[in-house]
Structure formats: C-alpha cells, structure tokens
Amino acid sequence: MRVLWSLRLCLLLTACGPAGDGTAVTFTVPRGATVTAVAETLAVRGIIADAGFFRFYAAASGRSRDIKAGTFELPQGVGTRAALEALVRGLPALRALVVPEGLMLTEIAATVERQLGIPSDEFFQAASDSAWLDTLDVSGPTLEGYLFPSTHMVRVDASAGEVVDQMIWAFLQQWRAEWTLRLDTLKLTLHELVTLASIIEGEVRHDEDRRFVSSVYHNRLARGMRLQADPTVIYALGRRRRLFERDYSRPSPYNTYLINGLPPGPIGSPSTASLDAALYPAATDFLYFVARDDGRHVFSRTYAEHRRTIDQIRNGG
C-alpha cells in the first residue's frame, strides 16, 4: 500500500511539473490568504497545472501554514513542488534598478519612475527624509549625493522609502575604514568629501584622469582659488545642456565660477572611484585642465600654459 501511495505521488508530481513556456509571472500573496486562494491564483496564472493537487501537496507536506505573504515571480509551468518551495521560503520578486554614476537626484527620481514605476515626486519626497539627513549629518534639504549609483536588486513592490533606504545602505556599505582616517588628515567632513567627489564625477569620462582632476581641485582649494567647475553650473541650471557664456554668471550658491570654495552640497551621486580619488589625489602642482574631443583631459600648471593648450585643441592639435 505504501509503495502504491509513493508511486501515485511520484506520478502526480511528474504530472504537475513544468508544463508552461517558462515565461516569468509576477503575482501577490496577500496577508492572511488561504492555501485555496493561493492555489487558485497559481493555477490561473499558469504556474501550476492543478489547484487541487497544490492544496493536497501543501497539506501532505505539512506546509499549508508556512506560505509567506508578498510579491513573487515564478516561471509559468514551474510546478507544484517548486512553487510551494518558493512561497514557503518567501523569496520576493526582484527588479533591477540601474543607476549610473553622476546622476542628479532629479535624474535618479526619473530613473526610478521609469524602471520601477514609483512616481518621481514620491521618490523625491523619500529622499528628503529627515531621519537619514540627521544620521548622515547632511545640512541640505535632500540626500543628494548619498544615493549610491549601482545596479540595485529591488523588490517589485518596494516603496519609495525602501528604495532610498537600500541605496543609502549601499553607500554606507562601500565606505572603507581607512577613509575615515583620511578625512581627518585632509580636514574634510563627510559632506565636503561627497560634494568634492560629485564634482570630480561630473568632470571625468576616463578613469586615468580621476586623481589628476582631484589634484587640481585640491590645489585650487589650498590656494583659495575658485574651482570653476562646469558641472556645478549645470547643476545650478537644473538640467543638462550645452553651456553658454551667460550661464557662468548665473547667480547660484552652486556656481563655482562665482563662489569661493565648495558648493553647499553634492551635485550628483559619485562612484566609489570618485570618492577614493577625492581622498587620494595625485601629487601634482596642476591648477588647470581642459578636455579634448575624446573626453580626456590635458593638465597645466600655469594659466599661460592652459591657454596655449586650449588654442592647440581648438586648432586640432
């Protein structure tokens, strides 16, 4: 009799195994949902072949009460055993949120809306969370600069606040212990570091330039010279476009052509590489740089040398 039961169970498991085309299906198990409701949802979505057998198998395995609530993603036709295992383990469905380096908060909010469907105004509000601002000792109104650029695997039903939390934790997790000591050596606050790193991020297209750009800014700050960084002017404008001569005289606390020192906060989200470069600039006496057509920079020690370099680049040199 036991052999017959085992044989029947094996046949049922085989029959209720993969039958669909494997297309990923997203579905939600509400809190308090009965195993019958869950089984019917799975059957309607084509994840399992038979709702009755799912109920039977869940009861026979003693896991009817172990199914977790949440949003899940499973392939069509995955079968009863795999479906129940996923629901008991409670592994939620995830989506990839791809945030490139250097984006402004407004751009990140638009990216989140486009990729996750979270309204940008909700995300922007979550990125103004006072608890995080206090924790990070941010004096500004938002978490600009602290939303770490990366590919984040986010729950499909995550709220704006949860996405912000995840990005902030990613920033904190990439922080290195030696960086804290380096801040003390440079006499920089965390906020000043993130601000400087965000400007470096905005300038650099090639990694080999990163520490040299950093050295120019460190040298200028040490000499009391204005940074005169184009990315800060773009941030002051609030959108990316070609800069015109009139833009450099646009009043803004972020326009480093008009203000002394660093702006009041970051102008985008810097990468780990830019944070590291801001902490460890190359040892140079460069004070100027200009970009070539390929995005690489040419560095100069004097303004006269800088002007000659600009003329050479304009003349195709």
Backbone torsions as a table, in degrees:
resi	resn	phi	psi	omega
1	MET	NA	-43.4	178.6
2	ARG	-64.1	-37.8	178.0
3	VAL	-63.4	-42.6	179.9
4	LEU	-63.4	-42.2	178.1
5	TRP	-61.4	-43.8	-179.9
6	SER	-64.3	-40.7	179.6
7	LEU	-64.0	-43.2	179.9
8	ARG	-62.9	-42.2	179.7
9	LEU	-62.7	-42.5	178.8
10	CYS	-62.1	-40.9	179.7
11	LEU	-64.5	-40.6	179.6
12	LEU	-65.6	-42.0	179.2
13	LEU	-63.3	-39.5	178.6
14	THR	-65.2	-43.7	-178.3
15	ALA	-65.9	-29.9	-177.2
16	CYS	-99.3	20.0	177.1
17	GLY	-84.5	-161.6	-175.6
18	PRO	-55.0	127.0	178.2
19	ALA	-138.0	-19.7	-179.1
20	GLY	-86.7	-168.9	-177.7
21	ASP	-94.0	5.6	177.3
22	GLY	82.5	5.0	178.4
23	THR	-63.2	132.9	-178.9
24	ALA	-68.7	133.6	-179.5
25	VAL	-123.4	130.3	177.0
26	THR	-101.2	133.8	-179.5
27	PHE	-149.2	162.3	-177.4
28	THR	-119.8	135.1	171.7
29	VAL	-103.5	108.4	-179.0
30	PRO	-68.6	158.0	175.1
31	ARG	-63.5	135.4	178.7
32	GLY	81.8	5.1	-180.0
33	ALA	-65.4	138.3	178.0
34	THR	-77.3	159.5	178.8
35	VAL	-63.5	-29.8	177.8
36	THR	-65.6	-44.7	179.2
37	ALA	-64.4	-40.7	178.6
38	VAL	-63.5	-45.3	-179.0
39	ALA	-61.0	-42.1	-179.9
40	GLU	-66.7	-38.2	176.9
41	THR	-62.3	-45.3	-179.5
42	LEU	-63.1	-39.6	-179.0
43	ALA	-69.5	-43.6	179.8
44	VAL	-62.0	-38.3	-179.2
45	ARG	-80.9	-1.1	176.2
46	GLY	79.4	14.5	-179.0
47	ILE	-78.9	-36.5	174.5
48	ILE	-123.0	164.4	-177.3
49	ALA	-90.6	-27.3	-171.5
50	ASP	-145.2	117.9	-178.4
51	ALA	-67.2	-37.9	179.9
52	GLY	-61.6	-42.5	-179.8
53	PHE	-68.6	-34.2	177.3
54	PHE	-60.7	-44.5	178.5
55	ARG	-61.2	-44.7	-179.9
56	PHE	-61.8	-46.0	-176.6
57	TYR	-67.6	-39.4	178.5
58	ALA	-63.1	-41.2	179.2
59	ALA	-69.7	-43.6	-178.2
60	ALA	-63.3	-32.2	-179.9
61	SER	-89.9	-0.6	177.1
62	GLY	71.7	27.5	-175.6
63	ARG	-122.8	18.3	179.8
64	SER	-59.6	-33.9	-177.0
65	ARG	-92.9	1.8	-175.9
66	ASP	-98.3	-1.0	-178.5
67	ILE	-69.2	129.8	-176.4
68	LYS	-88.7	150.5	171.5
69	ALA	-81.7	154.6	178.1
70	GLY	145.4	-178.4	176.4
71	THR	-103.5	129.3	-174.2
72	PHE	-126.7	163.8	175.6
73	GLU	-136.0	121.9	-179.6
74	LEU	-136.6	152.5	176.9
75	PRO	-73.3	146.1	172.6
76	GLN	-60.5	139.0	177.3
77	GLY	75.4	14.8	-177.6
78	VAL	-67.3	-26.2	174.8
79	GLY	100.2	163.2	-174.4
80	THR	-62.2	-49.2	-174.5
81	ARG	-60.6	-49.8	-177.9
82	ALA	-66.6	-38.6	-179.7
83	ALA	-64.6	-46.4	179.9
84	LEU	-63.3	-41.4	180.0
85	GLU	-59.7	-44.2	-179.4
86	ALA	-64.6	-40.1	-177.7
87	LEU	-72.8	-32.8	177.9
88	VAL	-72.4	-40.2	178.7
89	ARG	-70.9	-24.3	175.4
90	GLY	72.0	30.3	179.4
91	LEU	-80.0	116.3	-174.3
92	PRO	-76.3	159.7	173.0
93	ALA	-70.7	140.0	-177.0
94	LEU	-122.0	153.5	173.2
95	ARG	-128.7	147.8	178.1
96	ALA	-86.1	125.3	172.7
97	LEU	-106.8	112.1	-176.3
98	VAL	-100.9	113.1	-178.8
99	VAL	-118.0	107.3	179.0
100	PRO	-67.4	160.9	177.6
101	GLU	-67.2	146.9	170.5
102	GLY	86.3	0.0	-178.8
103	LEU	-70.8	143.3	171.4
104	MET	-74.6	161.1	-178.5
105	LEU	-57.8	-40.4	178.7
106	THR	-61.8	-35.5	179.2
107	GLU	-72.9	-36.9	177.1
108	ILE	-65.2	-42.2	178.8
109	ALA	-59.6	-41.9	177.7
110	ALA	-66.2	-37.1	178.2
111	THR	-65.0	-43.0	178.6
112	VAL	-62.7	-42.3	178.9
113	GLU	-63.9	-41.8	-178.6
114	ARG	-68.7	-39.1	-173.9
115	GLN	-91.9	-31.9	-175.7
116	LEU	-114.4	-13.1	-179.6
117	GLY	80.7	8.7	176.8
118	ILE	-82.6	124.4	-178.4
119	PRO	-54.7	138.0	-175.3
120	SER	-62.5	-34.0	179.8
121	ASP	-68.5	-33.2	175.8
122	GLU	-66.8	-41.8	179.9
123	PHE	-65.7	-43.0	-179.8
124	PHE	-61.6	-39.6	178.3
125	GLN	-65.0	-41.4	179.0
126	ALA	-65.2	-31.3	179.5
127	ALA	-79.8	7.9	174.1
128	SER	-114.0	18.9	-175.6
129	ASP	-60.1	122.5	-175.1
130	SER	-67.0	-30.8	-179.8
131	ALA	-64.0	-45.0	178.2
132	TRP	-68.7	-39.0	179.1
133	LEU	-59.6	-41.2	178.5
134	ASP	-69.4	-42.1	-178.6
135	THR	-61.2	-42.6	-177.5
136	LEU	-89.3	-1.5	-179.4
137	ASP	58.3	45.1	179.0
138	VAL	-89.5	125.0	-177.9
139	SER	-84.2	-17.9	-177.9
140	GLY	-80.8	178.6	-175.6
141	PRO	-83.0	-14.2	-176.6
142	THR	-135.4	173.9	178.7
143	LEU	-92.3	27.2	176.2
144	GLU	-49.6	127.2	177.1
145	GLY	97.4	-20.0	-175.4
146	TYR	-104.0	-1.2	176.4
147	LEU	-87.4	101.3	-166.2
148	PHE	-66.2	128.7	179.3
149	PRO	-77.4	123.1	-177.5
150	SER	-172.9	-177.7	168.6
151	THR	-96.5	108.9	-177.6
152	HIS	-100.7	130.2	174.2
153	MET	-89.3	109.8	-170.4
154	VAL	-115.0	140.2	175.2
155	ARG	-58.8	140.5	-176.3
156	VAL	-64.7	-23.8	179.7
157	ASP	-105.1	19.6	-178.4
158	ALA	-66.6	144.8	176.1
159	SER	-83.8	169.3	177.6
160	ALA	-59.4	-42.8	179.8
161	GLY	-62.8	-38.0	179.8
162	GLU	-68.2	-36.6	177.7
163	VAL	-66.7	-43.2	176.8
164	VAL	-60.3	-45.4	178.2
165	ASP	-56.6	-45.4	-177.7
166	GLN	-63.0	-39.7	-179.0
167	MET	-71.7	-36.2	177.0
168	ILE	-67.2	-43.4	177.9
169	TRP	-61.5	-35.8	176.9
170	ALA	-62.9	-38.8	176.1
171	PHE	-62.1	-46.8	-177.9
172	LEU	-66.2	-35.3	-177.3
173	GLN	-71.4	-25.1	179.7
174	GLN	-87.8	-4.8	179.0
175	TRP	-68.2	136.6	-178.3
176	ARG	-105.2	143.9	-176.3
177	ALA	-58.1	-38.9	-177.4
178	GLU	-68.7	-20.5	178.7
179	TRP	-65.2	-34.9	179.4
180	THR	-62.6	-43.0	177.3
181	LEU	-64.8	-38.1	-179.8
182	ARG	-65.9	-36.6	176.2
183	LEU	-57.4	-42.8	179.4
184	ASP	-63.9	-40.5	-180.0
185	THR	-62.6	-42.2	-178.9
186	LEU	-82.4	-8.4	-176.6
187	LYS	58.1	45.5	177.1
188	LEU	-114.4	146.2	169.4
189	THR	-85.0	165.4	176.3
190	LEU	-58.5	-42.4	-177.3
191	HIS	-64.8	-39.5	177.6
192	GLU	-65.6	-39.6	178.2
193	LEU	-61.9	-49.2	-178.6
194	VAL	-62.7	-36.8	177.9
195	THR	-62.9	-49.6	179.7
196	LEU	-63.1	-43.2	179.7
197	ALA	-62.2	-35.3	-179.9
198	SER	-67.8	-33.7	177.6
199	ILE	-70.2	-42.9	176.3
200	ILE	-58.7	-43.7	179.3
201	GLU	-58.9	-40.3	-178.9
202	GLY	-68.4	-24.2	-177.6
203	GLU	-88.6	-33.6	-164.1
204	VAL	-95.1	131.6	172.1
205	ARG	-110.7	-17.2	-179.0
206	HIS	-127.3	129.5	-173.1
207	ASP	-55.6	-35.7	-175.6
208	GLU	-65.6	-17.2	179.7
209	ASP	-86.7	-15.1	-166.0
210	ARG	-58.4	-50.0	-177.0
211	ARG	-71.1	-27.1	178.5
212	PHE	-74.7	-40.2	173.8
213	VAL	-60.6	-42.9	177.2
214	SER	-58.7	-41.9	-179.0
215	SER	-63.4	-37.9	178.0
216	VAL	-60.7	-46.6	-178.3
217	TYR	-66.9	-41.4	177.2
218	HIS	-62.0	-42.4	179.7
219	ASN	-65.2	-39.4	179.1
220	ARG	-66.9	-43.2	179.1
221	LEU	-62.1	-40.8	-179.4
222	ALA	-64.8	-30.0	-177.8
223	ARG	-94.8	0.0	-179.1
224	GLY	75.1	19.1	178.1
225	MET	-86.9	149.3	175.3
226	ARG	-69.2	146.3	-177.2
227	LEU	-69.0	-36.3	179.3
228	GLN	50.2	55.8	-178.1
229	ALA	-101.5	120.4	-179.2
230	ASP	-57.2	-38.4	-179.5
231	PRO	-59.0	-27.3	178.0
232	THR	-72.6	-29.4	176.6
233	VAL	-69.8	-41.7	177.0
234	ILE	-60.2	-42.6	178.7
235	TYR	-63.4	-40.0	178.3
236	ALA	-62.1	-34.1	178.0
237	LEU	-72.4	-28.5	179.5
238	GLY	87.4	2.7	177.9
239	ARG	-158.5	157.2	-177.2
240	ARG	-89.2	125.1	173.9
241	ARG	-162.0	171.4	175.9
242	ARG	-62.7	137.4	-179.9
243	LEU	-88.2	140.8	175.9
244	PHE	-112.4	164.8	-175.6
245	GLU	-56.0	-37.6	-178.3
246	ARG	-65.9	-24.5	-177.7
247	ASP	-67.1	-29.9	-176.1
248	TYR	-71.5	-15.7	177.9
249	SER	-105.1	12.0	179.2
250	ARG	-71.6	121.0	-178.4
251	PRO	-64.4	128.1	177.2
252	SER	-169.7	142.5	175.8
253	PRO	-66.9	-10.3	179.7
254	TYR	-98.3	-10.5	-177.0
255	ASN	-79.7	102.6	-174.6
256	THR	-78.4	3.5	168.6
257	TYR	-82.4	-17.5	-176.9
258	LEU	-113.0	-24.2	-176.7
259	ILE	-105.3	159.3	174.2
260	ASN	-93.5	144.3	176.8
261	GLY	74.6	-158.6	-178.7
262	LEU	-79.5	152.7	172.2
263	PRO	-68.1	171.5	-175.0
264	PRO	-68.3	-13.0	-179.6
265	GLY	-168.6	176.8	-179.5
266	PRO	-62.3	157.1	178.9
267	ILE	-113.0	12.1	-179.3
268	GLY	168.8	-178.1	-179.0
269	SER	-98.3	110.8	-178.6
270	PRO	-79.2	154.4	175.4
271	SER	-80.6	169.6	174.1
272	THR	-58.6	-39.3	-178.6
273	ALA	-62.3	-38.9	179.8
274	SER	-74.0	-35.7	174.4
275	LEU	-61.1	-44.7	-179.9
276	ASP	-64.6	-41.6	179.3
277	ALA	-65.2	-37.7	178.3
278	ALA	-64.5	-32.0	179.2
279	LEU	-82.1	-31.1	-175.3
280	TYR	-129.1	73.0	179.9
281	PRO	-69.4	157.6	173.6
282	ALA	-64.9	149.7	179.1
283	ALA	-84.4	95.6	-178.6
284	THR	-138.2	171.2	169.5
285	ASP	-115.1	26.7	177.5
286	PHE	-69.4	142.5	177.0
287	LEU	-125.9	-8.9	-175.6
288	TYR	-140.5	154.4	169.7
289	PHE	-154.0	156.4	177.3
290	VAL	-142.8	144.8	-177.6
291	ALA	-88.4	138.8	171.9
292	ARG	-83.5	177.9	-178.9
293	ASP	-62.9	-28.7	-179.2
294	ASP	-85.5	3.9	178.0
295	GLY	90.3	-10.4	177.5
296	ARG	-79.5	151.3	-174.7
297	HIS	-103.2	148.8	172.8
298	VAL	-113.4	130.0	-172.2
299	PHE	-107.9	146.6	-177.6
300	SER	-136.7	155.1	179.4
301	ARG	-94.8	-30.7	-177.5
302	THR	-123.8	160.5	179.7
303	TYR	-67.1	-36.5	178.4
304	ALA	-62.0	-42.5	177.6
305	GLU	-65.2	-38.6	178.8
306	HIS	-62.7	-43.5	179.6
307	ARG	-64.6	-40.5	178.1
308	ARG	-62.8	-39.0	179.0
309	THR	-64.8	-42.4	178.6
310	ILE	-61.0	-44.5	179.6
311	ASP	-62.4	-39.8	179.5
312	GLN	-64.0	-43.4	-179.8
313	ILE	-65.2	-41.5	179.0
314	ARG	-66.1	-29.0	179.7
315	ASN	-92.6	10.2	176.8
316	GLY	82.7	16.0	-179.9
317	GLY	-83.0	NA	NA
